[in-house]
Amino acid sequence: MEASAKSFLDSLRNIFEIVHHKESATDYNDVLQKIFEDTPHVDEFIKPVVRVTEFLILFDMDLKELLFSQVTDAHKTSKQLSVIPIVGVCGSGKTTLARLVYDDREATNQFKVRAWVKVEGHELKLLHAAHGILKSALGISCSIDDVDELDEIVRDTLHYERCLIVFDGIESMSKDSWSHMVKHWFDFVGSGSVVLITTSRSDVANLVGNHTPFELPQLSEYAALSMYRHLAYDSLEKDVTTTFMAKNVAALCGGDSLSLRLFGSCMRYHSKLRELVSSVDFSDVMRLPAPDASAVILMCVWALPRHLRHCFALCSIFPKGYPLNTQKIIRMSIAHLDCYHYFSDIDDSCIDQLISMSFFTDVTYNDCGEVVDFRMPDLIHTTAEDVARIVLELKLGRIYSIGDDAATLSFVGNCESEDVETLILAPTIYLGGVLDCSLAQFLDLHSLDLSCSGIRMLSEDICALEELRYLNLSYTLIEMLPDSITDLSELRTLDLSWCYHLKALPERLRNLTQMRHLDLYRCESLSHLPSGIGYFENLTSMPLLVLGNDSDCACLGDLQRLNKLRGRLEIRNLENARGTSDAKSAELRFKNLDHLGLSWSWSSSSQSMGDEYDWFEVLEELEPNERLKVLDLTGYMGSKFPRWISFMYNLIKISISDCGCEKLPALGQLPRLEELQLKGMRYIKRIGPEIYGDRDGEHDVTFPSLKKLGLYDLPMLFEWSDYDLRHSSLLFPRLETLTVEGCPQLRYMPYYPNTLLHLTVCNSSGGILQSLTRFGVLCSVLIKDMEIDVPLTYLTSLCNVQKLVLFNIKDELTIRLLAEFPNLVHLGILHCHQLRSIRFFISPSLEKLHISDCPNLSLIGVTSYSISSHLKELVVEDCPLVTQVENMSSCLSLRKLIIKGCSEFKIDHGELNDLKKLEYLLISGCPNLERRLRKDTSLISRIPCVILGDRKVSPHV
């Protein structure tokens, strides 16, 4: 055996031995230190190509089918709710299996309400569970913390629908929290509902489950080898499976999915290790006692290049189970690693590479396809803690209380305050408390994270931290920074993102010449940046530049030397640009930007801008690099747009707002454009050939990739031409969502292909509804804030619509339709204050009818179109003049009936008896009816779930 191979094997043997004896080894730290001093040669490591591992194709689909049958057959049992725990070790595929079931088309059809809640940390807490359900099921972010109010909202969301709720990653839960969820939420779900829970702990499964736990077995030897081969070899490489390889995979990983994913991914990028796996009997040479996932993880970390290893290790400073922000990890890595003179290897691609190698999971991306945050499995996190402690010699402190100016604080760390290098907030941070330290004591501090702490000031003694490289003040209440901060000559990152109250930056900011990341994203109160940012020649990210109108304010010329800028850049107050030459000197073409925002402020432009300001020339000189993906233009008052906008072929999203041009730029030939938003274009009168662009031939497609189109507040727009296209399929061939809002003169829309699924018409001319005859297939239509000056019969052309919502129709009207909608499933009539009466036949397809806040509505008459009517849900809310729903007894399939805020509403005894399938009845804000039903429970005795007022009642007692 050659010397290099023997050296590798010796190191690997030491890794497995030390991990196997970790609990009893007194010299664990020393041995681990020696192992990492003997690192693999970097030239043996191939830089990972970012890719998404298709783990699904490696998954045992028989398991999916078995679990899926239990989930979808739950309605066949006598249980109202089935709670099925999926139990398995870390990385065994619990989340993957749950996701396969959750995303299955049949599950989507069977369960009316679905919600996926990823647990923050380890314990599922009540507020997080409620917020997670509302965000996933309804798409809304809820900030309500009142438990009673949240209970009502969650209950209204779930009430007697068949629900599928997934709680992913519960490692701890209090019995009281679970009992509360069951009593206040899950007791109101429809029969056959299912809660799936993924956990590695049997005690959690036993606490919440009322169903036999679904335990994930380890992979078979054949499946394990298949997974390894898929991950270790590129699709173009020859797959050579040797006897040694099969034996080593079994000896190292067994059937553990996490070990196999890491090991296989590592072998793809480390040629020497893969060669050894194929040619040496590990179990003989290394005397492996048994497969050990912790040892495999440590081996894969050991095989990483140094900069990736350090980046990986720094993730351990944040608590297990929480999402990790890409930018925070990268910037803190730079702060720590520049002491070792190889920080130049650290950038966003490090996270991408570690994701490709299966170290991270649960990845989320932004519009540009960049990683926003990710998670680290617990077992990997434990290894990262060891590596951070030994390899980085990380000296970490956690802040447990802090003053409002951060001058004094209390902390817990693994060293004395003067030796701490990284100081972050503990999860339980709060303002005030027992304070026993000042910032000035942390003389060796490299990284300080005070984000979300609520501080309003930063103490002047921050200047004592001469070694500080990373300072995070994001999401705080700071208005001004102390001038002394400009003495931090080593500072690389200053994160002030989401500091809404920040008004200005210190004038001597230019002194921070080592700055690489100046994050001012969403600093909405910032009036300007000081001059001199051009001295930050190593600056790679600065999401916001605010121009001022004084000589001591930043100008566009300051950007000239910042050619390392990349990512996002928003330039505000462009009315303060110092002429065309200033714009030209910005040299945006040489910046690798993905997202560019350019905005002018109308309020100041009308006063400060002279005749010498050339709008067009300024914008023309701000031409960005062709790799740009997102472009936002706001407040541009030039007479036309520059041609470069029409040649940004990598753009995927464009937003043009409050601009003064009379014609739109040619955008129709941008091949990747997926979203276009036009807002507040007060002078646009026509949308015509100019926006479609030059077409070389009659079969050229216009807007070939556009999926979402929005027209907002275009008061002069009266014509929208389809460019006389001979083939209608050539215009918007992939359009799915169209919104027309605030276009009072537009009465015609061009033809769209059958790809259009969602249409919203809001605060526009009623005449536009005549164009609906041109739409053949639509899933949902929302008509909102309209004065209908054409007959509603035009809606009947939407014969294929499945969801129709009429919201705040302002005219007095009477609705007499529905039979003409053979595919309508959901009808909503909301906030129509002039609506007097509704009388219609219910089409066989209609399942949900929701009428709300119609104060002048006095008559609701429904007649089943046929005995096969499928109306399952009827909701009438805040209609005080409605006393009954005529012919309600003809709705024989009704399962859910909700009457709220209809004070004089009555239900006959015979009507309730005729509704034999009724399973859920909620009466609230109807005092006479509530008293009657409480007094005579025989009327509701056969209905499984009855809520009167805000309480669930038991009619059987």
BELTA-V341652 format. One record per residue. PHI is phi in radians with two decimals (999 if undefined). OMEGA is omega in radians with two decimals (* if undefined). NEAR is the number of other ideal C-beta (glycine too) atoms within 10 Angstrom. Layout:
phi-><PHI,PHI>
omega-><OMEGA,OMEGA>
near-><NEAR,NEAR>
This chain:
phi-><999,-1.15,-1.06,-1.13,-1.17,-1.13,-1.10,-1.07,-1.14,-1.08,-1.13,-1.11,-1.09,-1.11,-1.06,-1.19,-1.18,-1.21,-1.20,-1.13,-1.92,-1.01,-1.14,-1.78,-1.32,-1.48,-1.90,-0.98,-1.10,-1.16,-1.14,-1.10,-1.06,-1.16,-1.07,-1.39,-1.26,-1.69,-1.69,-1.08,-1.17,-1.08,-1.22,-1.45,-1.75,-1.62,-1.03,-1.06,-1.55,-1.10,-2.68,-1.78,-1.23,-1.39,-1.15,-1.08,-1.27,-1.67,-1.45,-1.27,-1.20,-1.10,-1.12,-1.06,-1.13,-1.15,-1.16,-1.08,-1.15,-1.16,-1.24,-1.34,-1.62,-1.06,-1.22,-1.42,-1.54,-1.53,-1.44,-1.25,-2.39,-1.88,-1.89,-1.96,-1.39,-1.80,-1.97,-3.00,-1.23,-0.97,1.43,-1.41,1.82,-1.06,-1.13,-1.05,-1.13,-1.09,-1.18,-1.06,-1.23,-1.07,-1.53,-1.06,-1.05,-1.16,-1.16,-1.06,-1.31,-1.38,-1.82,-1.26,-2.13,-2.25,-2.57,-2.03,-2.08,-1.55,-1.25,-1.51,1.31,-1.90,-1.68,-1.40,-1.78,-1.03,-1.12,-1.11,-1.10,-1.13,-1.07,-1.13,-1.12,-1.16,-1.19,-1.33,-1.36,-1.93,1.30,-2.08,-1.64,-1.93,-1.87,-1.21,-1.96,-1.28,-1.10,-1.09,-1.17,-1.11,-0.98,-1.14,-1.17,-1.12,-1.08,-1.15,-1.23,-1.63,-0.93,0.84,-1.70,-1.39,-2.00,-2.19,-2.02,-2.03,-1.87,-1.74,1.61,-1.49,-1.97,-2.78,-2.79,-1.41,-1.10,-1.14,-1.10,-1.15,-1.09,-1.10,-1.06,-1.13,-1.18,-1.74,-2.09,-1.36,-1.21,-1.92,-1.40,-1.32,-1.08,1.54,-1.28,-2.38,-1.99,-1.75,-2.26,-1.79,-2.76,-1.83,-1.98,-1.23,-1.18,-1.17,-1.06,-1.23,-1.22,-1.74,-1.39,-2.06,-2.46,-1.00,-1.01,-1.66,-1.63,-1.51,-1.39,-1.28,-1.21,-1.19,-1.03,-1.18,-1.15,-1.11,-1.15,-1.11,-1.10,-1.04,-1.11,-1.11,-1.50,-1.44,-2.09,-1.19,-1.07,-1.61,-1.45,-1.35,-1.52,-1.90,-1.70,-1.72,-1.08,-1.10,-1.03,-1.05,-1.20,-1.22,-1.05,-1.14,-1.24,-1.42,-1.95,1.04,-1.93,-1.40,-1.11,-1.07,-1.08,-1.16,-1.13,-1.16,-1.12,-1.10,-1.13,-1.12,-1.15,-1.05,-1.87,-2.22,-1.12,-1.15,-1.13,-1.15,-1.11,-1.16,-1.04,-1.51,-2.23,-2.20,-1.44,-1.07,-1.11,-1.50,-1.21,-1.71,0.91,-1.24,-1.28,-3.02,-1.01,-2.50,-1.08,-1.08,-1.19,-1.11,-1.05,-1.11,-1.09,-1.18,-1.21,-1.03,-1.37,-1.30,-1.06,-1.03,-1.18,-1.23,-1.11,-1.20,-1.08,-1.06,-1.14,-1.15,-1.11,-1.30,-1.30,-1.72,-1.06,-1.07,1.52,-1.67,-1.16,-1.89,-1.45,-1.01,-1.11,-1.10,-1.10,-1.11,-1.22,-1.22,-1.10,-1.06,-1.05,-1.44,-1.54,-1.21,-1.16,-1.80,1.12,-2.37,-1.20,-1.11,-1.41,-1.62,-2.74,-1.03,-1.14,-1.06,-1.15,-1.02,-1.17,-1.17,-1.15,-1.07,-1.65,1.29,-1.34,-2.12,-2.36,0.88,-1.46,-2.05,-2.18,-1.64,-1.09,-1.60,1.40,-1.61,-1.24,-1.62,-2.63,-2.82,-2.23,-2.07,-0.95,-0.99,-1.14,-1.20,-1.06,-1.07,-1.14,-1.06,-1.10,-1.11,-1.13,-1.09,-1.21,-1.58,-1.37,-1.49,0.86,-1.16,-1.88,-1.96,-2.22,-2.09,-1.42,-1.94,-2.76,-2.70,-1.36,-1.25,-2.00,1.07,-1.31,-2.29,-2.78,-2.07,-2.59,-2.20,-2.55,-1.67,-2.78,-1.22,-1.00,-1.23,-1.81,-1.10,-1.87,-2.25,-2.26,-2.29,-1.37,-1.32,-1.05,-1.71,-0.98,-2.61,-1.33,1.46,1.99,-1.45,-1.93,-2.31,-2.39,-2.08,-1.01,-1.11,-1.33,-1.60,-1.20,-1.74,-1.14,-1.79,-2.29,-2.30,-2.02,-1.99,-1.08,1.12,-1.51,1.45,-1.17,-1.89,-2.50,-2.11,-1.17,-1.10,-1.29,-1.02,-1.15,-1.25,-1.51,-1.17,-1.66,-1.15,-2.03,-2.33,-2.30,-2.00,-2.07,-1.12,1.02,-1.97,-1.76,-1.12,-1.83,-2.44,-1.77,-1.19,-1.06,-1.15,-1.13,-1.32,-1.53,-1.45,-1.16,-1.65,-1.13,-1.81,-2.25,-2.21,-1.79,-2.08,-1.07,1.10,-1.60,-1.07,-1.64,-1.13,-1.78,-2.75,-1.95,-1.02,-1.11,-1.56,-0.98,-1.05,-1.18,-1.47,-1.24,-1.52,-1.06,-2.05,-2.38,-2.02,-1.71,-2.06,-1.03,1.06,-1.53,-1.25,-1.68,-1.22,-1.44,-2.99,-1.82,-1.24,-1.20,1.80,-1.16,-1.12,-1.31,-1.47,-1.17,-1.71,-1.14,-1.92,-2.51,-2.70,-1.12,-2.44,-2.21,-1.91,-1.46,-2.01,-1.87,-1.98,-1.17,-1.59,-1.82,-1.10,-2.26,-1.09,-1.07,-1.12,-1.38,-0.97,-1.55,-1.61,-1.40,-1.62,-1.05,-2.65,1.47,-1.87,-2.54,-2.01,-1.89,-1.85,1.03,-1.19,-1.13,-1.61,-1.05,-1.59,1.56,-1.11,-1.13,-1.13,-1.13,-1.11,-1.20,-1.15,0.89,-1.12,-1.08,-1.74,-1.80,-1.48,-1.57,-1.69,-2.32,-2.17,-2.05,-2.18,-2.46,-2.01,-1.72,-1.07,-1.05,-1.66,-1.13,-1.17,-1.78,-1.74,-1.63,-1.63,-1.15,-1.31,-1.35,-1.85,-0.95,-1.08,-1.11,-1.09,-1.15,-1.09,-1.34,-1.63,-1.05,-1.55,-1.17,-1.19,-1.41,-0.95,-1.92,-2.29,-2.26,-2.09,-2.06,-2.40,1.38,-1.29,-1.99,-1.23,-1.40,-2.67,-1.70,-1.22,-1.18,-1.06,-1.05,-1.39,-2.14,-1.51,-1.26,-1.73,-1.09,-1.99,-2.59,-2.30,-2.25,-2.10,-2.25,0.91,-1.81,-1.74,-1.22,-1.63,-2.22,-1.57,-1.26,-1.35,-2.09,-1.16,-1.81,-1.31,-1.23,-1.92,-1.14,-1.91,-2.44,-2.32,-2.14,-2.01,-2.35,1.05,-1.51,-1.22,-1.88,-1.29,-1.88,-2.38,-1.98,-2.50,-0.99,-1.09,-1.38,-1.32,1.46,-1.30,-1.96,-1.31,-2.58,-1.22,-1.81,-1.20,-1.45,-1.84,0.90,-1.13,-2.02,-1.13,-1.96,-2.33,-2.28,-2.29,-2.02,-2.25,0.92,-1.99,-1.18,-1.73,-1.19,-2.21,-2.39,-2.28,-1.55,-1.68,1.15,0.89,-1.17,-1.24,-2.09,-1.07,-1.22,-1.44,-1.86,0.90,-1.20,-2.16,-1.12,-2.02,-2.27,-2.24,-2.17,-2.13,-2.38,1.24,-2.14,-1.21,-1.79,-1.39,-2.13,-2.63,-2.16,-1.24,-1.27,-2.10,-1.21,-1.29,-1.41,-1.15,-1.95,-2.25,-2.22,-2.18,-2.10,-2.40,0.87,-2.32,-1.16,-1.11,-1.07,-1.11,-1.15,-1.13,-1.23,-1.13,-1.14,-1.54,-1.80,-1.59,-2.17,-2.51,-1.49,-2.49,-2.32,-2.07,-2.01,-2.37,0.91,-2.05,-1.82,-1.40,-1.90,-2.31,-1.06,-1.13,-1.08,-1.11,-1.15,-1.19,-1.21,-1.47,-1.17,-1.82,-1.13,-1.82,-2.33,-2.24,-2.18,-1.85,-2.19,0.96,-1.31,-1.47,-1.38,-1.23,-2.64,-2.18,-1.67,-2.38,-2.73,2.57,-1.07,-1.38,-1.94,-1.18,-1.97,-1.19,-1.86,-2.36,-2.12,-2.12,-2.17,-2.22,0.97,-1.66,-1.25,-1.72,-1.21,-1.76,-2.65,-2.25,-2.52,-2.73,-1.47,-1.60,-1.21,-1.05,-1.46,-1.14,-2.01,-2.38,-2.19,-2.19,-2.12,-2.52,0.94,-2.14,-1.17,-1.75,-1.31,-2.08,-2.34,-2.17,-2.14,-2.14,-2.32,-1.14,-1.14,-2.79,-1.19,-1.61,-0.98,-1.95,-1.03,-1.93,-2.40,-2.25,-2.18,-2.21,-2.25,0.90,-2.15,-1.14,-1.54,-1.39,-1.86,-2.89,-1.91,-1.11,1.09,-1.06,-1.16,-1.37,-1.53,-1.23,-1.67,-1.09,-1.93,-2.26,-2.29,-2.20,-2.17,-2.36,1.16,-2.07,-1.08,-1.84,-1.21,-2.27,-2.29,-1.30,-1.02,-1.14,-1.10,-1.13,-1.14,-1.25,-1.50,-1.27,-1.67,-1.13,-2.07,-2.44,-2.29,-2.16,-2.13,-2.55,1.29,-2.23,-1.04,-1.15,-1.17,-1.12,-1.09,-1.10,-1.24,-1.22,-1.32,-2.02,-1.26,-1.09,-1.21,-2.16,-1.10,-1.65,-1.54,-1.04,-2.27,-2.27,-2.15,-2.02,1.25,-2.06,-2.19,-1.37,-1.97,-1.92,-1.22,-1.47,-1.58>
omega-><-3.12,-3.02,-3.10,3.12,3.13,3.12,3.10,-3.10,3.11,3.13,3.13,3.13,3.13,3.13,-3.09,-3.14,-3.08,3.12,-3.11,-3.11,-3.03,-3.04,-3.07,-3.07,3.10,-3.11,-3.08,-3.11,-3.12,-3.14,3.13,3.09,-3.12,3.14,-3.08,2.98,3.11,-3.04,3.08,3.10,-3.10,-3.10,3.05,-3.05,3.11,-3.13,-3.09,2.98,-3.08,-3.14,3.09,-3.14,3.13,-3.10,-3.08,-3.09,3.11,-3.04,3.09,-3.05,3.06,3.09,3.13,-3.12,3.14,3.12,-3.10,3.13,3.10,-3.12,-3.05,3.12,-3.09,-3.10,3.14,3.10,3.13,-3.06,3.00,-3.10,3.03,3.10,-3.02,3.06,2.99,-2.99,3.10,-3.13,3.14,3.10,-3.08,3.10,-3.13,-3.12,3.13,-3.13,3.13,-3.13,3.10,3.13,-3.08,-3.07,-3.12,-3.08,-3.13,3.09,3.10,-3.13,-3.05,-3.06,-3.08,3.11,3.09,3.13,3.09,-3.10,3.06,-3.05,3.06,-3.05,-3.11,-3.03,3.05,-3.12,-2.98,-3.08,-3.14,3.12,-3.14,3.13,-3.14,3.12,-3.11,-3.13,-3.11,-3.05,-3.04,-3.11,-3.12,3.04,-3.03,3.13,-3.12,3.13,3.12,-3.03,-3.12,3.13,3.10,3.12,-3.11,-3.12,3.13,3.14,3.12,3.13,-3.05,-2.85,3.09,2.88,2.99,-2.94,2.96,-3.11,3.09,2.97,-3.01,3.01,3.08,3.05,3.13,3.09,3.11,3.12,-3.14,-3.14,-3.13,3.12,3.11,-3.14,-3.12,-3.05,-2.99,-3.12,-2.91,3.04,-3.08,-3.13,3.12,3.13,-3.13,3.11,-3.06,2.93,3.05,3.13,3.05,-3.09,3.02,-3.03,-3.13,-3.14,3.06,3.12,-3.13,-3.12,-2.98,-2.97,2.94,-3.06,3.11,-3.12,3.09,-3.03,-3.11,3.10,3.02,-3.12,3.05,3.14,-3.14,-3.13,3.12,3.13,3.11,3.11,3.14,-3.10,3.14,-3.07,-3.02,-3.07,3.02,-3.09,-3.12,-3.13,3.05,-3.12,3.14,-3.13,-3.13,3.10,3.13,-3.12,-3.11,-3.11,-3.11,3.10,3.13,-3.09,-3.09,-2.95,-3.01,3.12,-3.09,-3.05,-3.12,3.13,-3.10,3.13,3.14,-3.07,3.14,3.13,3.13,-3.12,3.12,-3.00,3.13,-3.00,-3.11,3.13,-3.13,3.10,3.13,-3.14,-3.08,-2.98,-3.08,3.10,-3.09,-3.05,3.12,-3.07,-3.03,3.12,-3.11,-3.14,-3.10,3.07,-3.09,-3.09,-3.13,3.12,3.12,3.12,-3.12,3.11,-3.12,3.07,3.12,-3.09,-3.11,2.94,-2.99,-3.07,3.08,-3.14,3.14,3.10,3.09,-3.07,-3.11,3.09,-3.06,-3.09,3.11,-3.03,3.08,3.01,-3.10,3.08,-3.14,-3.12,-3.08,-3.07,3.14,-3.13,-3.10,-3.08,3.08,3.08,3.11,-3.14,-3.11,-2.94,-3.12,3.03,-3.09,2.99,2.96,3.12,-3.13,3.12,-3.07,2.99,-3.06,-3.10,3.11,3.12,3.12,-3.12,3.14,3.04,3.13,-3.13,2.99,3.08,-3.09,3.14,3.05,-3.07,3.01,-3.04,3.04,-3.09,-3.12,3.13,3.14,-3.13,3.10,3.08,-3.03,3.10,3.12,3.11,-3.01,-3.09,3.08,3.12,3.12,3.09,3.13,3.11,3.11,-3.10,-3.14,-3.11,-3.02,-3.03,-3.13,-3.00,-3.02,3.11,-2.91,3.01,3.09,-3.13,3.14,2.97,-3.01,3.07,-3.05,3.06,3.12,3.14,-3.13,-3.09,2.98,-3.08,3.02,-3.12,3.14,3.10,3.12,-3.05,-3.10,-3.14,-3.11,3.12,-3.13,-3.09,-3.10,3.12,2.96,-3.14,-3.08,-3.05,3.03,3.12,3.10,3.14,3.13,-3.05,-3.04,3.14,2.97,-3.13,-3.07,3.14,-3.04,-2.96,-3.11,-3.03,3.07,-3.07,3.12,-3.11,3.11,-3.09,3.09,-3.06,3.14,-3.14,-3.11,3.13,3.02,-3.02,-3.11,-3.09,3.02,-3.10,3.13,-3.09,-2.99,-3.13,-3.05,-3.14,-3.08,3.12,-3.10,3.11,-3.06,3.12,3.06,-3.08,-3.08,3.08,-3.12,3.03,3.11,3.12,-3.08,-3.14,-3.13,3.06,-3.13,-2.98,-3.13,-3.03,3.11,-3.08,3.00,-3.06,3.12,-3.08,3.12,3.00,-3.03,-3.02,-3.10,-3.04,-3.09,3.06,-3.11,-3.11,-3.09,-3.13,-3.11,-3.14,-3.08,-2.99,3.11,-3.03,3.07,-3.12,3.06,-2.99,-3.13,-3.09,3.12,2.97,-2.93,-3.10,-3.08,-3.05,3.14,2.97,3.10,3.11,3.04,3.13,3.07,3.08,-3.13,-3.00,3.12,-3.10,3.14,3.11,3.06,-3.02,-3.03,2.98,3.13,-3.10,3.06,-3.09,3.10,-3.09,-3.14,3.10,3.12,3.09,-3.13,3.14,3.10,-3.13,-2.95,-3.06,-3.08,-3.06,3.05,3.13,3.10,3.11,-3.02,3.03,3.04,3.12,-3.13,3.10,-3.14,3.03,3.10,3.07,-3.06,3.05,-3.09,-3.11,3.10,3.12,-3.13,-3.10,3.10,3.07,-3.14,-3.13,-3.07,3.08,-3.13,-3.09,3.01,-3.03,3.14,3.05,3.13,-3.07,3.05,3.13,-3.12,-3.03,-3.11,-3.06,-3.10,-3.09,-2.95,-3.03,-3.14,-3.12,-3.09,-3.13,-3.12,-3.10,-3.05,-3.10,3.13,-3.13,3.14,-3.13,3.11,3.12,-3.11,3.06,-3.06,3.12,-3.09,-3.13,-3.10,3.13,3.06,3.06,-3.12,3.01,3.13,-3.05,3.06,-3.09,3.13,3.12,3.09,-3.07,-3.05,3.13,-3.08,-3.08,3.04,-2.93,3.10,3.14,3.05,-3.13,3.08,3.02,3.11,-3.01,2.97,-3.13,-2.99,-3.12,3.08,3.11,-3.13,3.09,3.11,-3.07,-2.98,-3.11,3.06,-2.91,-3.03,-3.07,-3.09,-3.09,3.12,3.12,3.06,-3.01,2.99,3.13,-2.91,-3.07,3.14,3.12,-3.10,2.89,-3.02,-3.02,-3.05,-3.12,-3.11,3.08,-3.13,3.10,-3.10,-3.10,-3.04,-3.13,3.10,-3.12,3.10,-3.02,-3.00,-3.06,-3.03,3.12,-3.08,-3.13,3.14,3.04,-3.04,3.00,3.05,-2.93,-3.08,-3.08,3.12,-3.09,3.06,-3.05,3.04,3.01,3.10,3.13,-3.13,-3.14,-3.08,-3.12,-3.14,-3.12,-3.14,-3.05,-3.10,-3.08,-3.12,-3.05,3.12,3.08,3.06,-3.04,3.09,3.10,-2.95,-3.10,-3.11,-3.09,-3.06,3.03,-3.14,-3.14,3.06,3.13,-3.05,3.11,-3.07,-3.07,-3.00,-3.13,3.03,3.05,-2.98,3.02,-3.11,-3.13,3.07,3.14,-3.13,-3.14,3.10,3.13,-3.10,3.08,-3.12,-3.10,-3.11,-3.03,3.07,3.08,-3.08,3.10,3.05,3.07,-2.91,3.03,-3.03,2.89,-3.02,3.12,3.02,-3.13,3.09,3.12,3.08,3.11,-3.08,3.05,3.13,-3.00,-3.10,-3.10,-3.12,3.13,-3.14,3.13,3.03,-3.00,3.08,2.98,-2.88,-3.10,2.99,-3.09,3.05,-3.10,3.09,3.12,3.00,-3.09,-3.12,-3.12,-3.02,-3.10,-3.09,-3.13,-3.03,3.07,3.08,3.07,-2.91,3.01,3.09,-2.95,3.14,-3.12,-3.09,-3.07,3.06,3.06,-3.12,2.95,3.13,3.14,-3.07,-3.05,-3.01,-3.13,-3.05,3.09,-3.05,3.13,-3.01,3.01,3.04,-2.94,3.14,3.12,-3.13,-3.07,2.97,3.11,3.14,3.06,-3.14,-3.11,3.10,3.14,3.13,-3.14,-3.08,-3.14,-3.07,-3.07,3.09,-3.12,3.04,-3.07,2.98,3.02,-2.93,-3.11,-3.13,3.13,3.12,2.97,-3.09,3.09,3.13,-3.11,3.10,3.14,-2.96,-3.12,-3.05,3.13,-3.07,3.12,-3.14,3.08,-3.09,3.04,3.06,-2.87,-3.09,-3.04,-3.14,3.02,3.11,3.10,-3.13,3.13,3.14,3.11,-3.14,-3.12,-2.97,3.14,-3.10,-3.10,-3.06,3.14,3.09,3.09,-3.11,-3.13,3.09,-2.91,-3.12,-3.13,3.13,3.13,-3.11,-3.10,3.09,-3.12,-3.10,-3.08,3.10,3.14,-3.05,-2.99,-3.09,-3.10,-3.03,-3.06,3.14,3.08,3.09,-3.01,3.11,-3.10,3.03,-3.10,3.10,-3.06,-3.09,-3.10,*>
near-><12,7,7,13,14,12,15,23,16,14,19,24,15,17,25,23,18,21,21,16,14,15,6,7,15,7,11,16,13,12,17,23,14,14,21,18,9,12,15,18,12,10,9,17,18,11,10,20,11,13,12,8,17,10,16,12,10,21,18,15,12,8,17,19,13,12,19,18,11,18,23,19,12,22,15,8,12,5,15,19,21,19,21,22,26,26,20,20,16,17,24,22,25,24,22,19,24,24,18,19,23,21,11,16,7,11,17,12,9,17,22,19,19,20,23,20,23,18,23,18,15,18,15,26,15,19,14,16,24,24,22,22,26,20,15,17,21,13,7,11,8,17,5,14,10,10,13,9,12,21,18,14,18,23,20,12,19,23,20,27,21,19,25,26,28,22,27,21,24,24,19,16,24,13,9,9,17,20,11,15,23,15,12,19,24,19,14,24,24,24,18,21,25,27,24,26,29,28,27,21,15,13,11,24,23,11,20,23,20,12,20,10,17,23,12,21,10,18,22,11,13,9,16,25,20,16,24,27,17,19,22,25,17,11,6,5,9,6,10,9,15,11,9,17,19,18,17,24,27,17,18,25,27,18,18,23,27,21,28,31,26,25,28,27,23,27,25,20,22,23,13,18,22,18,14,21,24,17,13,20,12,21,15,11,16,20,10,19,13,9,19,20,25,18,24,26,28,24,23,27,23,22,24,26,22,15,20,24,20,24,26,28,24,25,25,23,22,20,13,18,20,16,15,20,19,21,23,22,23,22,26,27,27,24,29,25,22,18,13,11,7,13,19,11,16,23,16,17,16,21,29,19,21,23,21,19,23,23,27,22,18,15,16,12,11,14,13,14,10,17,21,12,18,21,22,24,24,15,20,28,20,15,25,23,16,21,24,21,18,19,21,21,10,21,18,20,24,20,22,17,19,25,19,15,16,23,19,18,27,16,22,10,17,12,14,12,20,11,14,25,23,25,26,20,20,15,11,9,19,12,12,10,14,9,14,12,18,16,25,16,18,26,14,17,27,24,27,24,21,25,20,14,25,15,21,16,17,21,18,15,16,21,17,18,24,12,17,28,26,25,24,26,26,22,17,24,15,22,14,14,22,16,13,16,23,19,16,22,12,16,24,26,24,23,24,24,18,18,25,14,14,23,14,16,24,16,14,14,22,18,17,23,13,17,22,22,23,24,23,21,17,17,22,11,11,20,13,20,25,18,19,17,22,17,17,23,12,14,24,21,21,24,18,21,26,21,21,17,15,8,8,10,18,24,23,25,18,23,26,15,15,22,13,15,19,18,18,20,23,19,22,23,23,24,23,24,27,16,15,16,12,20,25,18,18,25,18,21,13,14,20,14,20,21,20,23,19,20,19,26,17,13,9,13,17,10,7,13,16,5,5,7,19,15,22,16,17,25,23,19,23,22,21,23,16,12,14,22,20,20,20,16,21,20,21,20,18,18,11,15,22,17,11,17,21,18,13,21,13,15,25,19,18,21,16,23,17,17,23,17,19,13,16,22,20,18,23,25,19,24,11,14,22,18,18,23,16,22,17,17,23,13,15,23,15,16,23,15,16,17,22,22,17,10,16,7,5,9,10,15,18,20,24,16,16,23,17,15,19,16,23,17,17,25,16,15,23,16,12,20,15,20,18,7,18,8,11,15,14,20,20,25,18,14,20,16,16,20,16,23,17,17,24,18,15,23,19,15,22,15,15,24,16,13,13,20,15,16,21,18,24,17,17,25,21,21,16,22,25,16,20,19,12,14,20,14,16,22,15,16,21,17,23,17,15,20,13,19,11,14,13,18,11,17,22,16,17,22,15,15,24,18,16,21,16,23,18,16,24,14,13,12,17,11,20,14,17,22,17,15,22,13,16,25,18,17,25,16,23,18,16,24,13,15,23,15,15,27,16,20,17,25,22,17,18,29,18,18,25,16,24,17,16,26,16,14,24,15,16,25,15,22,15,21,19,11,9,10,22,18,25,23,22,23,16,25,18,17,25,16,14,23,15,18,24,14,15,22,17,18,27,15,19,24,20,21,25,19,24,17,17,25,14,13,22,14,21,12,11,9,19,20,12,15,22,10,11,25,19,22,25,22,23,18,16,22,13,11,19,17,11,15,21,15,9,12,14,11,19,20,12,13,15,15,22,22,18,19,14,11,8,15,17,8,19,9,6>
